[in-house]
Amino acid sequence: MEKAVHFDLDEIIKHALEEDIGDGDITTESILSKDIVLEGAFIAKEKGVIAGLRVARKTFQFLDANAQLESYVEDGNLVNPGDIFASIRGQGQALLGAERTALNFLQRMSG
């Protein structure tokens, strides 16, 4: 019988963010004030199956507890090029800080 693999998602996200942004994103912090709210859309570049939306949401919320990721599909759904499959709204510095990490998770989990 195989052993179940257990992992702490928060720890994985924390380490990924530390690797990507370290002590912060100096450029973002210098051009955006903390009170700026941004919105963005997730648009599929290729045909594929989406996975990792929960992980992406938690990644943004790690830097902004109030960040709102709204998904228009569920994990396992097929998307086509140009499909908007989710949107995000939250504190600008946090969204830009978490963007690369969240996209990395989505790209690696989706196929």
N, C-alpha and C positions, 0 to 999 in steps of 0.2 A: 504494500500500500504506500502510495506517495504521500509525503508530508505536505500539508497546506503551507503556502507561502504567505507570511503576514508582513505587512509594511505599514508605516505611518505616513499617510499622504501629506499631512502638514509638514513633517520633517523633509520629505522629498521636495515639496514646493519651496520650503525655506532654503534648502541647500541650492536648489536651482536658481532662485532669485539672488542669493549671495554670490553665486558664480557669475550671473549675468550683470548685476548692477552693483555688487559690492556695497560700498558705503553710500551710494546714491548716484544719480544721473546728473552730473554737473550742468550739462547743456540744458536739460529740461528744467532744472531748478532755477537756472538763470533767466529763462525766457517766459516761464509760466508762474504766476502767483498761485499760492495754495488754494485760493478760493475759486479758481477757474474750473468749471464743469465742462467735460467733453463728452461727445457721443461718437460712436463709431459703428461700422457694420463689418461683419465677417462675410466675405464673398468668396465662393469657391472658384479656384483657378482651373481646376480639372474635374472631370467626372470621378466620383469616388464615394466611399461610405464614410460618414462622419462618426467619429468616436472621440471622447475626451471632453465633452462639454462641461461636465461636472468639475473636472480638474481645471479647466480654463476658468470657470466661475470662481473656484476657490483661490486660484492664483491671483486674480484681480482683487478679491476680497481680502487677501492676505495683506495688501497695501492700502486698501480702502474698504473697510467693513461694510460701507453702504453702497458699494459698486453693484450695479444691477445688470446682469447678463441675461438677456431674454433670448431663448432659443426658439427658432421656428420649425425645427426638426428635432427628432430624438436620435440619440446614439443608435447607430445601425441603419439609419435612413440613407438612401442614395441621394446625392446632389449632382447637379450638372454645372458646367462652367457658367459663371455669372449669377448663380443662385445666391441670394442672401440667406444664410442659414442661422444667423444670430446677430444681435446688436448689443452694445455695451454702453453704459452711461455711468459716469463717476468723476471723482476728483481727478483733474487733468494730470498732475504729476504722477499720481498713483497709476493711472491707466497707461501712460507712456512708459513708466518704469516696469510694469508687469507685462506689457504687450509682447515683447520678444519671447519671454518665458512661456506665456500662455499659448502663443502660436507654435512654439516648439513642441509643447505637449500635444496640441491638436494635430500637428503634422505627423508626428511620430505614431500617434494612436489611430489616426484615420488611414484609410487606404483606398 
